[in-house]
Amino acid sequence: MQSNDNAGAAAGQWSSRFAFLMAAIGSSVGLGNIWKFPYMIGTGGGSAFMLVYLICVLAVGLPILIAELTLGRMGRQGPIETLVELGHRYSGRATWGLVGCVGVLAAVLILSFYSVVAGWSLAYIPKLLMGGMTGLSGAETGKAFDDFLADPLALTFWHALFMLLTIIPVARGIQSGIEKAVVWMMPLLFALLVVLCIYAGIEGDFTAGMVYLFKPDFGAVTWDVVLAATGQAFFSLSIGLGTMLAYGAYLPGGVSIPRTSVVIVFAAILTAVLAGAAIFPIVFANGLNPSEGPGLVFVTLTVAFGAMPGGAIFGAVFFVLLAIAALTSSVSLLEPIVAAFAGRVRLSRSALAWIGGIVAWVLGFLTLFSFNIWSDVHPFGGTRTWFDWIDFLTSNILLPLGGVMLALFAGWVVTRQDSVAAVGFESPFFYSLWRLLVRVVAPIGVVAAVVTNFF
Ligand code: TRP
């Protein structure tokens, strides 16, 4: 493996179009869709959030995803180099590289809390497997989760384990590992989610769950909901910080970016909706609280696993898959960090992966303690804990603004002629639509959502 080739650091050449697709889906489908989306729906207005999320994903997320992959294909290097070089070529300015730097910051911050939460899911594997959660009521699984969060030492162990699992494949060069895991894991995860939905449909309050998720409630659409849903759209698609730019750098020539992007978006929406459809019927049938917050998935699904035959095994398998889904996302966060420094400092890719991972691990304690000893610490006033701040800053500010910069770059700075060739739409109509979305609609929409938040 090349150790100092920063371009190769991005992804290696994907061995096939399928491998690329799986890696890109692996990056986007993760805790964001299965853990975060349901609890954000629960705290952010139910179906109103769902509606705005879907609109954001299609009108803003999809075009920006296409833009990011296109820039990657044009630059064929790590995210920062690509932006510097393309910026130079089209505008005579290298300052576009700064967008890549902000992306690195966002990646470190996201990875820091991502690993903590993914650690929860690792911890739940033995908890379920040993039968410790069998037959518990909703209140009891809630208490079990609270007790678990109250133990910083246990959380530290699982956080460390997950970060190790992230560092090792990135240190080695990710393509072989990622490709192999994702190819069988994604289909299995989907299958399991479908089974859970069926279970929830039979045993849970299916109607209440569906109404909560899908009955349009326009009155509940506030600017807060719009911003949260916008942030979630970026987070769940892995866009706005350069992950997809790095992944696009080694796209095999024949791959259609627009088609691939549609598949990625579809997979992200499908997983999120399946997760919601599995969780909310159980919430309502067991009198649980939909706005329970970050513990929602852990509490509700554990009730379901505890009640179903073979639930201990089934539940353990689910959390294994969730952890793997998280892993295929977390490597795509560490990867751009490594790619940003590779070739710039005289350290091997492996050393960079370790340093990046350890920095994120240490920062992760801000999140880890937010759920126990620092749960009453509100660093900048208000009610937000450290975790809430990091989450807010990354999802609601850094990713949307990074994404807008990439959209503006692809739409205004890159010439029409070159972008037509690189993005590869078959129909001129869709090309023009995409261009309109990245030049005008997405930037105005996203900036409006972010800016209104400050008033
Ligand atoms: N999309 C992943 C999830 O939903 C998280 C993620 C991975 C991500 N890489 C990213 C988010 C890059 C933003 C940018 O779990």
Residues whose N, C-alpha, C, O or C-beta is under 5 A from the ligand:
A	BS01	LIG	S27 S28 V29 G30 L31 G32 N33 F234 F235 S236 L237 S238 I239 L241 T243 S329 S332 L333
